[in-house]
Amino acid sequence: MSSSSVSVPILRRANLLVGLVHAAQAVVILALSNDFSLPVTGAFLEGPPGDEAAAQEHLFDLPVGPVVAVFLALAAIDHLAVASPRLHTWYAEHLCQERNYARWIEYAFSASVMIVLIAMLAGISNIFALIGLFAINAAMILFGLLMEMLNPRRGGANWMPFWFGALAGAIPWVIIAIAIGGGEADGTVPTFVYGIFVSLFVLFNTFAVNMFLQYRRVGPWRDYVHGERVYILLSVTAKSLLAWQVFGSTLAA
């Protein structure tokens, strides 16, 4: 019996546990959060192009507590779904093919919501910029899905999706770093924003390192299921860390 076949029941329990942890955190965040919100703005053309820069208009305020709960809830749905009797067989069969479509679909939404929240905490409020950051981060995640689709057995891997994904994934972090750097010039950036930026930047890049080790078949990563376990650990760590950093800094009632 292969190590993968032995590990799949363990993964089911891990997904169930992590799903419950995410769901519980979402409920607690919603219950304990204050009404802290961040503004969303937009500038719209009001004359011929080039006449004048359109003034930023305040569109609405986005409550931060529910946003945090959303990415936790998305993760909970994913992990609980693949642990459920209906979907677990499908999940296990795809793991044997060295694929996990559910992971990438969830990340495309949850990680992109996280990027938007980090950007807003860094002072980026324009709705078009936020939509763009969401989209480019989702594209980065979908390149990960494409990597698994094109390389189901990881022999002689086609690395093009990996490098395209790395390029796309770098763009939001460069933009957020520029926004933080601009605020630093006049001393307006709170310390917790640096903590969130650095810790989540490191964790987001660790996902790419995990995939790199999988497709290079380094040590225990020769078994695809080992990489799946690492993805589960990284997911719960990154989402929990962002949730409680934001809670401790802005949402504590």
N, C-alpha and C positions, 0 to 999 in steps of 0.2 A: 504493500500500500504506500502511495506517495505521501510526502510530507504535506502536500497541498490538500489531499483528501482528508488527512487527519486534522488539518487546521481549520477546515470550513466550519465544523460545528462550534469551534472556539470563536470564530469570527461572528457567527450568529449571536452568541451570547454577548460578544463585545459590542456589536451593533445595537443590540437591545439595551444594554447598559448605557452606552453613549447617547442613544436616542432619548432615553428617560432623563439623563443628566441635562441635555439641551432643553428638553421640554420644561423641566423643573426650573431651570435658570430663566427661561422666557417668562414663566408665570411670576417668579419672584421679582424680576426686573420690572415687569408691568405693575406689580402690586406696590413696590416700594419707590418707584420713580416719582419725581416731582414733575412739574409741567415745563421743564426746560425745553426750549425749541431753538432752531436755527433758521435764519431767513433764507428764502429762495428768491432770487431776483432775475430780471430779464431786461434786455435792451432791444427795442423793436424799431425798425426803420420808420421814420416819420417824414421823409422827404426824399429827394433824389440821392442816390448813392454818392457819398463823398462830401455832401453839403455840410453836415455836422454829425458828430458822434452822438448817437442816441443815448439819452440819460437812462441809467439803471432804474427800473421800477421794482418796487417790492411786490412780489406776487402772492406769497403766502409764507407762513411759518411751518416748518416741519418738526413735529414733536420727536425728540431724540429717543425717549424711552420705547415707544412703539417700533421705531426703526431697529433698535437693538433687538427687541423681541422678534422682529421679522426674520433676521438672519439666523437667530437661534432656533426659531420654529421651523424654518426651511431645513436646517440640518436635522432637527428631530424627526421630521416627516421622512426624510431620506433614510436615515438609519433604522427607524422603526419599520419602514416599508420593506427594506431588504431582509429584515429579521422576521417578517410576518410569514405565516404558512403559505400564503398565496404567491409571494414573490421570492421566497428564499431559494427555491429550486432554480428559478431563472437566474438569480444572483450567483449561485454556486456553479451553474453550468458556464456562465460567462467568465467566472474566475478561472475555471479550467482552460478556457480559451485565452487567458491573460488579458481580460477586458473587464471594465466595470463602468458601463454607460451611466448608471444611476449616480455614481460619484461625480462625473463631469457635469451632468445636467444640474445637480444641486449646486455645485461650486459656481457654475455660470451665473446663477442668481445670487446665492448667499455671499460669495466672495465679492461680487460686484456691488452689492448693497454695502458691504464693509468698506470697500474703496471709496464709495460716495460719502459715507459717514466720515471717514478719515479726512477726505478732501474738505468737507464742510467745516470740520473742526479746525482745519488749517486756514480757513477764511475764504474758501472758494464757494461762491453762492450762486453764480450765474447758472440758470437752468440748462442752457445749451452746453456749457462746459461739463455739468454734472451728468447729463445724458451721454455725452461723448466719453467721459471716464467710465461710466457703467458699460457702455458698448465695447470699448477697447479692452476692458478687463474681461468681459464675457468672451470676446474673440480669443483672448489668450487662453482661457480655459478650454474653449472648443478646439484649439490646436492640440491640447492634451488629449482630448477624445480622438482626434484624427490620428495622433501618434499611435494610439492603441489599435485603432482600426486598420492602419497600414502595416502594423508590426505585431500581429497576434502572437507570434512565437519568439519575437525579439532576436531572431538569428539574422545577422547582416542588416541591422536596423536602418531604415530610412530616417535620417535625423532632420530632414527639412521642417516638418511640423514643430519639432522641439525648438529649433532656432527661431522660426517665425514667431512662435509663442513667447519665447524669451524676449524678443524685440518688442512685441506688442505689450507684454507685461511690464516692461521697463518704463513705458511712456507715462502711466499715471503717477509712478513714484517720482519721476523727474519733475512733472508738473507740480506735485504736492511739495517737493523739496524747494522749488522756486518760490512757491507761495509762502512757505515758512521762512525762507531766506529774506523775502521782501518785508515780512512782518518783523523779523529780527533787527532790521535796520533801524526801526524806531522803537524797539524794545517792547513790542506789544504781544509777543508770543508767550503764552503760559507754559510753564515747565512740563505739565502733563502732556501737552501736544508733542513735545520732543520724545517723551517716553513712549507714547503710542506709535509715533512714526518709526522710531528705531526698532522697537520690539516686533511690530507687525511686518516691517520690511524684512527683518531677519527671518521670521517665520514663513512669510510668503515665499521667500527664495528657497527655504528648506524643502518646500514641495517640489520645486524644480530639481533640487539635488537628489531627492528621493527617486524621481523618475530617471534621472541620469544614471544613478547606481543600478536601478532595475535593468535598464537597457544595456549597460556595460556588464551586467551580471557579476557584480562585485560581491564577494563573500556571500553572506546570507541572502542578498538580493537576487541570487540565482533562482531562488524560489519566489515566484510572483506574489504569492500570498504574504510573504514577509513584507514586501513593499506595501501591500494593502493594509497590513496592520499598522505600518508607519503612517500611512495616509490617515487612518482613523485617529491615531494619537495626535497627529499634527492638527487635524481638523478641530478636535475638541479643545486642544490647547490654544490655538489661534483665536477661535470664536469666544472662548471663555475669557481669555486675557483681554481682548478688546472690550467685551461686555462689561467686565468689572473695572477696567481702567476708566471707561466712560462713566460708569455708575459712581465710582468713588470721586471723580473729578467734577461731574456736572449734574448727576441725577439723584444723589443722596437726598432724600426728603428731609 
